[in-house]
Amino acid sequence: MRLNEISFNDAKPVEGYGPGFFRIGGEVFEGPVLTGAQGTVPWGGYADIETLVALAGQVDVLFLGTGAEIAHLPADLRAALDGAGVGAEVMSSPSAARTYNILLSEGRRVALAMLPV
C-alpha cells in the first residue's frame, strides 16, 4: 500500500466530533461551525444565511452538515444560496466532514457549515 502525506494549505481538516462539538485543526469548537480557507468560526445555524451567501465566488462547493441525520434545508436558505450561486451539498454532519476533508486534501475550494450531532 502506498501512503501519501496530505497538505491542507490554509484550511484545516475536521479531526473529530462528538455531542455538541467539533475538533478542527487541533481546536475544539462548541456548537455550529463554518470552516474553510477563511478559517473556522461559530455559525448561527440555518438563520445565519448572510454568512453562507458571502461565500459566493470563494468556494466551488459548500457542504452543509445537518446534524446526526440528513434533513432538508429551510426553503429560504436554499433559495438564498441558489440565488447567490453558491453550490451546496446537504448531508449529515459526519458525512459532510468526511467529504469536506477529502476534497480539501485535493486542493479544492470548499467550505463546510455544520450543526452538531
Rosetta constraint file for C-alpha pairs under 8 A:
AtomPair CA 6 CA 105 HARMONIC 6.00 0.50
AtomPair CA 7 CA 105 HARMONIC 6.29 0.50
AtomPair CA 8 CA 12 HARMONIC 6.33 0.50
AtomPair CA 8 CA 13 HARMONIC 7.12 0.50
AtomPair CA 8 CA 104 HARMONIC 6.20 0.50
AtomPair CA 8 CA 105 HARMONIC 5.52 0.50
AtomPair CA 8 CA 107 HARMONIC 7.08 0.50
AtomPair CA 9 CA 107 HARMONIC 7.61 0.50
AtomPair CA 10 CA 37 HARMONIC 5.29 0.50
AtomPair CA 10 CA 38 HARMONIC 7.84 0.50
AtomPair CA 10 CA 39 HARMONIC 7.81 0.50
AtomPair CA 11 CA 35 HARMONIC 7.50 0.50
AtomPair CA 11 CA 36 HARMONIC 5.06 0.50
AtomPair CA 11 CA 37 HARMONIC 4.20 0.50
AtomPair CA 11 CA 38 HARMONIC 7.13 0.50
AtomPair CA 11 CA 39 HARMONIC 6.30 0.50
AtomPair CA 11 CA 104 HARMONIC 7.63 0.50
AtomPair CA 12 CA 24 HARMONIC 6.22 0.50
AtomPair CA 12 CA 25 HARMONIC 4.84 0.50
AtomPair CA 12 CA 35 HARMONIC 7.69 0.50
AtomPair CA 12 CA 36 HARMONIC 6.97 0.50
AtomPair CA 12 CA 37 HARMONIC 7.64 0.50
AtomPair CA 12 CA 39 HARMONIC 7.51 0.50
AtomPair CA 13 CA 24 HARMONIC 5.80 0.50
AtomPair CA 13 CA 25 HARMONIC 5.78 0.50
AtomPair CA 13 CA 100 HARMONIC 7.85 0.50
AtomPair CA 13 CA 101 HARMONIC 5.55 0.50
AtomPair CA 13 CA 104 HARMONIC 7.47 0.50
AtomPair CA 14 CA 22 HARMONIC 7.32 0.50
AtomPair CA 14 CA 23 HARMONIC 6.07 0.50
AtomPair CA 14 CA 24 HARMONIC 4.45 0.50
AtomPair CA 14 CA 25 HARMONIC 6.60 0.50
AtomPair CA 14 CA 97 HARMONIC 6.11 0.50
AtomPair CA 14 CA 98 HARMONIC 7.74 0.50
AtomPair CA 14 CA 101 HARMONIC 6.64 0.50
AtomPair CA 15 CA 22 HARMONIC 7.80 0.50
AtomPair CA 15 CA 23 HARMONIC 5.42 0.50
AtomPair CA 15 CA 24 HARMONIC 5.52 0.50
AtomPair CA 15 CA 25 HARMONIC 6.83 0.50
AtomPair CA 15 CA 26 HARMONIC 7.43 0.50
AtomPair CA 16 CA 22 HARMONIC 5.87 0.50
AtomPair CA 16 CA 23 HARMONIC 4.94 0.50
AtomPair CA 16 CA 24 HARMONIC 7.12 0.50
AtomPair CA 17 CA 21 HARMONIC 5.66 0.50
AtomPair CA 17 CA 22 HARMONIC 4.21 0.50
AtomPair CA 17 CA 23 HARMONIC 5.84 0.50
AtomPair CA 17 CA 94 HARMONIC 7.94 0.50
AtomPair CA 17 CA 116 HARMONIC 7.89 0.50
AtomPair CA 17 CA 117 HARMONIC 7.82 0.50
AtomPair CA 18 CA 22 HARMONIC 6.51 0.50
AtomPair CA 18 CA 116 HARMONIC 7.55 0.50
AtomPair CA 18 CA 117 HARMONIC 6.50 0.50
AtomPair CA 19 CA 116 HARMONIC 6.62 0.50
AtomPair CA 19 CA 117 HARMONIC 5.44 0.50
AtomPair CA 20 CA 30 HARMONIC 5.89 0.50
AtomPair CA 20 CA 31 HARMONIC 5.42 0.50
AtomPair CA 20 CA 116 HARMONIC 4.92 0.50
AtomPair CA 20 CA 117 HARMONIC 6.14 0.50
AtomPair CA 21 CA 28 HARMONIC 6.71 0.50
AtomPair CA 21 CA 29 HARMONIC 5.52 0.50
AtomPair CA 21 CA 30 HARMONIC 4.37 0.50
AtomPair CA 21 CA 31 HARMONIC 5.67 0.50
AtomPair CA 21 CA 32 HARMONIC 7.88 0.50
AtomPair CA 21 CA 116 HARMONIC 6.08 0.50
AtomPair CA 21 CA 117 HARMONIC 7.90 0.50
AtomPair CA 22 CA 28 HARMONIC 5.70 0.50
AtomPair CA 22 CA 29 HARMONIC 5.27 0.50
AtomPair CA 22 CA 30 HARMONIC 6.56 0.50
AtomPair CA 22 CA 31 HARMONIC 7.77 0.50
AtomPair CA 22 CA 33 HARMONIC 8.00 0.50
AtomPair CA 22 CA 116 HARMONIC 7.37 0.50
AtomPair CA 23 CA 27 HARMONIC 5.40 0.50
AtomPair CA 23 CA 28 HARMONIC 4.40 0.50
AtomPair CA 23 CA 29 HARMONIC 6.26 0.50
AtomPair CA 24 CA 28 HARMONIC 6.44 0.50
AtomPair CA 24 CA 29 HARMONIC 7.49 0.50
AtomPair CA 24 CA 40 HARMONIC 7.78 0.50
AtomPair CA 29 CA 33 HARMONIC 7.23 0.50
AtomPair CA 29 CA 42 HARMONIC 7.59 0.50
AtomPair CA 31 CA 42 HARMONIC 7.21 0.50
AtomPair CA 31 CA 43 HARMONIC 7.94 0.50
AtomPair CA 31 CA 115 HARMONIC 6.80 0.50
AtomPair CA 31 CA 116 HARMONIC 5.86 0.50
AtomPair CA 32 CA 42 HARMONIC 5.98 0.50
AtomPair CA 32 CA 43 HARMONIC 5.19 0.50
AtomPair CA 32 CA 44 HARMONIC 6.71 0.50
AtomPair CA 32 CA 45 HARMONIC 6.20 0.50
AtomPair CA 32 CA 113 HARMONIC 7.32 0.50
AtomPair CA 32 CA 114 HARMONIC 5.46 0.50
AtomPair CA 32 CA 115 HARMONIC 4.49 0.50
AtomPair CA 32 CA 116 HARMONIC 5.80 0.50
AtomPair CA 33 CA 40 HARMONIC 6.82 0.50
AtomPair CA 33 CA 41 HARMONIC 5.75 0.50
AtomPair CA 33 CA 42 HARMONIC 4.46 0.50
AtomPair CA 33 CA 43 HARMONIC 4.58 0.50
AtomPair CA 33 CA 44 HARMONIC 7.89 0.50
AtomPair CA 33 CA 112 HARMONIC 7.94 0.50
AtomPair CA 33 CA 113 HARMONIC 5.66 0.50
AtomPair CA 33 CA 114 HARMONIC 5.53 0.50
AtomPair CA 33 CA 115 HARMONIC 6.95 0.50
AtomPair CA 34 CA 40 HARMONIC 5.62 0.50
AtomPair CA 34 CA 41 HARMONIC 5.46 0.50
AtomPair CA 34 CA 42 HARMONIC 6.17 0.50
AtomPair CA 34 CA 43 HARMONIC 5.49 0.50
AtomPair CA 34 CA 111 HARMONIC 7.25 0.50
AtomPair CA 34 CA 112 HARMONIC 5.58 0.50
AtomPair CA 34 CA 113 HARMONIC 4.27 0.50
AtomPair CA 34 CA 114 HARMONIC 6.59 0.50
AtomPair CA 35 CA 39 HARMONIC 5.54 0.50
AtomPair CA 35 CA 40 HARMONIC 4.16 0.50
AtomPair CA 35 CA 41 HARMONIC 6.48 0.50
AtomPair CA 35 CA 111 HARMONIC 5.73 0.50
AtomPair CA 35 CA 112 HARMONIC 5.26 0.50
AtomPair CA 35 CA 113 HARMONIC 6.49 0.50
AtomPair CA 36 CA 40 HARMONIC 6.56 0.50
AtomPair CA 36 CA 110 HARMONIC 6.30 0.50
AtomPair CA 36 CA 111 HARMONIC 4.42 0.50
AtomPair CA 36 CA 112 HARMONIC 6.36 0.50
AtomPair CA 37 CA 109 HARMONIC 7.75 0.50
AtomPair CA 37 CA 110 HARMONIC 7.76 0.50
AtomPair CA 37 CA 111 HARMONIC 7.34 0.50
AtomPair CA 43 CA 48 HARMONIC 6.93 0.50
AtomPair CA 43 CA 51 HARMONIC 7.92 0.50
AtomPair CA 43 CA 113 HARMONIC 7.23 0.50
AtomPair CA 44 CA 48 HARMONIC 4.87 0.50
AtomPair CA 45 CA 114 HARMONIC 7.90 0.50
AtomPair CA 45 CA 115 HARMONIC 6.80 0.50
AtomPair CA 46 CA 73 HARMONIC 7.70 0.50
AtomPair CA 46 CA 74 HARMONIC 7.26 0.50
AtomPair CA 46 CA 77 HARMONIC 6.84 0.50
AtomPair CA 47 CA 77 HARMONIC 7.74 0.50
AtomPair CA 48 CA 52 HARMONIC 7.28 0.50
AtomPair CA 49 CA 53 HARMONIC 6.25 0.50
AtomPair CA 49 CA 77 HARMONIC 6.07 0.50
AtomPair CA 49 CA 80 HARMONIC 7.31 0.50
AtomPair CA 50 CA 54 HARMONIC 6.04 0.50
AtomPair CA 51 CA 55 HARMONIC 7.22 0.50
AtomPair CA 52 CA 56 HARMONIC 7.86 0.50
AtomPair CA 52 CA 81 HARMONIC 7.39 0.50
AtomPair CA 53 CA 80 HARMONIC 6.94 0.50
AtomPair CA 53 CA 81 HARMONIC 5.87 0.50
AtomPair CA 53 CA 84 HARMONIC 6.13 0.50
AtomPair CA 53 CA 86 HARMONIC 6.88 0.50
AtomPair CA 55 CA 59 HARMONIC 6.29 0.50
AtomPair CA 55 CA 86 HARMONIC 7.11 0.50
AtomPair CA 56 CA 84 HARMONIC 6.15 0.50
AtomPair CA 56 CA 85 HARMONIC 6.23 0.50
AtomPair CA 56 CA 86 HARMONIC 5.30 0.50
AtomPair CA 57 CA 85 HARMONIC 7.93 0.50
AtomPair CA 57 CA 86 HARMONIC 7.63 0.50
AtomPair CA 58 CA 109 HARMONIC 7.18 0.50
AtomPair CA 59 CA 86 HARMONIC 7.69 0.50
AtomPair CA 59 CA 109 HARMONIC 4.71 0.50
AtomPair CA 59 CA 110 HARMONIC 5.12 0.50
AtomPair CA 59 CA 111 HARMONIC 6.55 0.50
AtomPair CA 60 CA 86 HARMONIC 7.63 0.50
AtomPair CA 60 CA 87 HARMONIC 6.77 0.50
AtomPair CA 60 CA 108 HARMONIC 7.37 0.50
AtomPair CA 60 CA 109 HARMONIC 5.32 0.50
AtomPair CA 60 CA 110 HARMONIC 5.84 0.50
AtomPair CA 61 CA 86 HARMONIC 6.85 0.50
AtomPair CA 61 CA 87 HARMONIC 4.97 0.50
AtomPair CA 61 CA 88 HARMONIC 5.73 0.50
AtomPair CA 61 CA 89 HARMONIC 7.20 0.50
AtomPair CA 61 CA 109 HARMONIC 7.05 0.50
AtomPair CA 61 CA 110 HARMONIC 5.21 0.50
AtomPair CA 61 CA 111 HARMONIC 6.68 0.50
AtomPair CA 62 CA 86 HARMONIC 7.05 0.50
AtomPair CA 62 CA 87 HARMONIC 6.06 0.50
AtomPair CA 62 CA 88 HARMONIC 4.67 0.50
AtomPair CA 62 CA 89 HARMONIC 6.27 0.50
AtomPair CA 62 CA 110 HARMONIC 5.85 0.50
AtomPair CA 62 CA 111 HARMONIC 4.85 0.50
AtomPair CA 62 CA 112 HARMONIC 5.66 0.50
AtomPair CA 62 CA 113 HARMONIC 7.39 0.50
AtomPair CA 63 CA 88 HARMONIC 5.74 0.50
AtomPair CA 63 CA 89 HARMONIC 4.91 0.50
AtomPair CA 63 CA 90 HARMONIC 6.07 0.50
AtomPair CA 63 CA 91 HARMONIC 7.54 0.50
AtomPair CA 63 CA 96 HARMONIC 5.85 0.50
AtomPair CA 63 CA 100 HARMONIC 6.89 0.50
AtomPair CA 63 CA 110 HARMONIC 7.60 0.50
AtomPair CA 63 CA 111 HARMONIC 6.26 0.50
AtomPair CA 63 CA 112 HARMONIC 4.73 0.50
AtomPair CA 63 CA 113 HARMONIC 6.27 0.50
AtomPair CA 64 CA 88 HARMONIC 6.78 0.50
AtomPair CA 64 CA 89 HARMONIC 6.03 0.50
AtomPair CA 64 CA 90 HARMONIC 4.82 0.50
AtomPair CA 64 CA 91 HARMONIC 6.33 0.50
AtomPair CA 64 CA 92 HARMONIC 7.82 0.50
AtomPair CA 64 CA 93 HARMONIC 7.28 0.50
AtomPair CA 64 CA 96 HARMONIC 6.56 0.50
AtomPair CA 64 CA 112 HARMONIC 6.01 0.50
AtomPair CA 64 CA 113 HARMONIC 4.98 0.50
AtomPair CA 64 CA 114 HARMONIC 5.75 0.50
AtomPair CA 65 CA 70 HARMONIC 7.60 0.50
AtomPair CA 65 CA 90 HARMONIC 6.23 0.50
AtomPair CA 65 CA 91 HARMONIC 5.32 0.50
AtomPair CA 65 CA 92 HARMONIC 4.85 0.50
AtomPair CA 65 CA 93 HARMONIC 3.70 0.50
AtomPair CA 65 CA 94 HARMONIC 7.30 0.50
AtomPair CA 65 CA 95 HARMONIC 7.52 0.50
AtomPair CA 65 CA 96 HARMONIC 5.34 0.50
AtomPair CA 65 CA 97 HARMONIC 7.54 0.50
AtomPair CA 65 CA 112 HARMONIC 7.48 0.50
AtomPair CA 65 CA 113 HARMONIC 6.12 0.50
AtomPair CA 65 CA 114 HARMONIC 4.23 0.50
AtomPair CA 65 CA 115 HARMONIC 5.86 0.50
AtomPair CA 66 CA 70 HARMONIC 5.61 0.50
AtomPair CA 66 CA 71 HARMONIC 5.96 0.50
AtomPair CA 66 CA 90 HARMONIC 7.14 0.50
AtomPair CA 66 CA 91 HARMONIC 6.19 0.50
AtomPair CA 66 CA 92 HARMONIC 5.00 0.50
AtomPair CA 66 CA 93 HARMONIC 5.52 0.50
AtomPair CA 66 CA 114 HARMONIC 6.25 0.50
AtomPair CA 66 CA 115 HARMONIC 5.45 0.50
AtomPair CA 66 CA 116 HARMONIC 7.83 0.50
AtomPair CA 67 CA 92 HARMONIC 5.41 0.50
AtomPair CA 67 CA 93 HARMONIC 4.87 0.50
AtomPair CA 67 CA 94 HARMONIC 7.72 0.50
AtomPair CA 67 CA 114 HARMONIC 6.87 0.50
AtomPair CA 67 CA 115 HARMONIC 4.86 0.50
AtomPair CA 67 CA 116 HARMONIC 5.15 0.50
AtomPair CA 67 CA 117 HARMONIC 4.54 0.50
AtomPair CA 68 CA 92 HARMONIC 5.62 0.50
AtomPair CA 68 CA 93 HARMONIC 6.15 0.50
AtomPair CA 68 CA 94 HARMONIC 7.14 0.50
AtomPair CA 68 CA 116 HARMONIC 7.35 0.50
AtomPair CA 68 CA 117 HARMONIC 4.49 0.50
AtomPair CA 69 CA 91 HARMONIC 7.65 0.50
AtomPair CA 69 CA 92 HARMONIC 4.97 0.50
AtomPair CA 69 CA 93 HARMONIC 7.60 0.50
AtomPair CA 70 CA 90 HARMONIC 7.27 0.50
AtomPair CA 70 CA 91 HARMONIC 4.99 0.50
AtomPair CA 70 CA 92 HARMONIC 4.41 0.50
AtomPair CA 70 CA 93 HARMONIC 7.91 0.50
AtomPair CA 71 CA 90 HARMONIC 7.74 0.50
AtomPair CA 71 CA 91 HARMONIC 7.29 0.50
AtomPair CA 71 CA 92 HARMONIC 7.54 0.50
AtomPair CA 72 CA 90 HARMONIC 7.61 0.50
AtomPair CA 73 CA 77 HARMONIC 6.58 0.50
AtomPair CA 73 CA 78 HARMONIC 6.18 0.50
AtomPair CA 73 CA 90 HARMONIC 7.69 0.50
AtomPair CA 74 CA 78 HARMONIC 6.38 0.50
AtomPair CA 75 CA 79 HARMONIC 6.04 0.50
AtomPair CA 76 CA 80 HARMONIC 6.09 0.50
AtomPair CA 77 CA 81 HARMONIC 6.22 0.50
AtomPair CA 78 CA 82 HARMONIC 6.11 0.50
AtomPair CA 79 CA 83 HARMONIC 5.93 0.50
AtomPair CA 80 CA 84 HARMONIC 6.16 0.50
AtomPair CA 81 CA 85 HARMONIC 6.17 0.50
AtomPair CA 81 CA 86 HARMONIC 5.09 0.50
AtomPair CA 81 CA 87 HARMONIC 7.15 0.50
AtomPair CA 81 CA 88 HARMONIC 7.33 0.50
AtomPair CA 82 CA 86 HARMONIC 5.93 0.50
AtomPair CA 82 CA 87 HARMONIC 7.00 0.50
AtomPair CA 90 CA 96 HARMONIC 7.58 0.50
AtomPair CA 91 CA 95 HARMONIC 6.22 0.50
AtomPair CA 91 CA 96 HARMONIC 5.75 0.50
AtomPair CA 92 CA 96 HARMONIC 6.02 0.50
AtomPair CA 93 CA 97 HARMONIC 6.02 0.50
AtomPair CA 93 CA 114 HARMONIC 5.72 0.50
AtomPair CA 93 CA 115 HARMONIC 6.60 0.50
AtomPair CA 93 CA 116 HARMONIC 7.04 0.50
AtomPair CA 93 CA 117 HARMONIC 6.92 0.50
AtomPair CA 94 CA 98 HARMONIC 6.39 0.50
AtomPair CA 95 CA 99 HARMONIC 6.14 0.50
AtomPair CA 96 CA 100 HARMONIC 5.93 0.50
AtomPair CA 96 CA 112 HARMONIC 7.36 0.50
AtomPair CA 96 CA 114 HARMONIC 7.83 0.50
AtomPair CA 97 CA 101 HARMONIC 6.19 0.50
AtomPair CA 97 CA 112 HARMONIC 7.37 0.50
AtomPair CA 98 CA 102 HARMONIC 6.39 0.50
AtomPair CA 99 CA 103 HARMONIC 6.34 0.50
AtomPair CA 100 CA 104 HARMONIC 5.87 0.50
AtomPair CA 100 CA 110 HARMONIC 6.91 0.50
AtomPair CA 100 CA 111 HARMONIC 7.29 0.50
AtomPair CA 100 CA 112 HARMONIC 6.65 0.50
AtomPair CA 101 CA 105 HARMONIC 6.10 0.50
AtomPair CA 102 CA 106 HARMONIC 6.58 0.50
AtomPair CA 103 CA 107 HARMONIC 6.63 0.50
AtomPair CA 103 CA 108 HARMONIC 5.55 0.50
AtomPair CA 103 CA 110 HARMONIC 7.15 0.50
AtomPair CA 104 CA 108 HARMONIC 5.44 0.50
AtomPair CA 104 CA 109 HARMONIC 7.20 0.50
AtomPair CA 104 CA 110 HARMONIC 6.57 0.50
